[in-house]
Amino acid sequence: MKSMMTNPMRDPAQSNQADESESALSALLDGELGDQAARPILKRLSRDGAELSQFREYCAIGDALRGLDRDMPGLTSRVMAALEDEPTVLAPMRKASGRRPVLWLAAATVAAITWGLWNTGPREAVLVPLAATQRANPAGTESGNAMPYLAAHQDFTQAVVSPPEMHFTKVTLAGAER
């Protein structure tokens, strides 16, 4: 991976070979290779110093991902050097508007005054004039003709018309039969 980052403008044949080498190293570290496939890669690591340093980097990355504390030699200095080489991009600062705080202050003041006036208003009940109406007298109560009807239907009238204290007695106009 390091070889790809240091030389991005190489020919496709070298890139293909580097990709195969990196995937072989990754497979070796992941334990995906058998003994027969791992032996040539381990021999190549013992001969090639660049590939060995790449293998060490992969091991350190794996340890970091697993949360193992392993000191990588020169990691801090390499990161700091890379940060030093990074170009500094300065974004233009937006002008602070002087009106915005004033608008918020004005809105808060209006809200506070409105709330204060609303809550300190008069606490007494406001009398509202209403139109007066005459009390209506039902026609049945004036003539007195409702009593026989109410006596006949006393089971229903007590729940609907009369208060619970008002009871009707059943009256029979026929002769006393005993």
NORDA-V104251 format. One record per pair of residues at least 4 apart in sequence whose ideal C-beta (glycine too) atoms are under 8 Angstrom apart, sorted by the first residue. I is the first residue (numbers start at 1). GAP is how many residues later the second one is. Records with the same first field share a line. If there is no record, write none. Layout:
I->GAP  GAP
//
This chain:
1->4  21  53  56  57
2->4  51  52  55
3->4  15  47  51
4->4  11  14  18
10->4  5  8
11->4
12->4
13->4
14->4
15->4
16->4
17->4
18->4
19->4
20->4
21->4  30
22->4  32
23->4
24->4  9  17
25->4  16  26  29  30  33
26->4  32
27->5  6
28->4  5  10  13  14  27
29->26  29  30  33
33->4  5  8
34->4
35->4
37->4
38->4
39->4
40->4
41->4
42->4
43->4
44->4  7
45->6  7  10
46->6
48->4
49->4
50->4
51->4
52->4
53->4
54->4
55->4
56->4
57->4  15
58->4
59->4
60->4  10  12  15
61->4
62->4
63->5  7
64->4  6
71->4
74->4
75->4
76->4
77->4
78->4
79->4
80->4
81->4
82->4
98->4
99->4
100->4
101->4
102->4
103->4
104->4
105->4
106->4
107->4
108->4
109->4
110->4
111->4
112->4
113->4
114->4
115->4
116->4
117->4
122->4
137->4  5
138->4
139->4
140->5  6  9
141->5
145->4
146->4
147->4
148->4
149->4
150->4  7  11  12  18
151->17  18  19  20
153->4
154->4  13  14  16
156->4
157->4  5  11
158->4  6  8  9  10
162->4
//
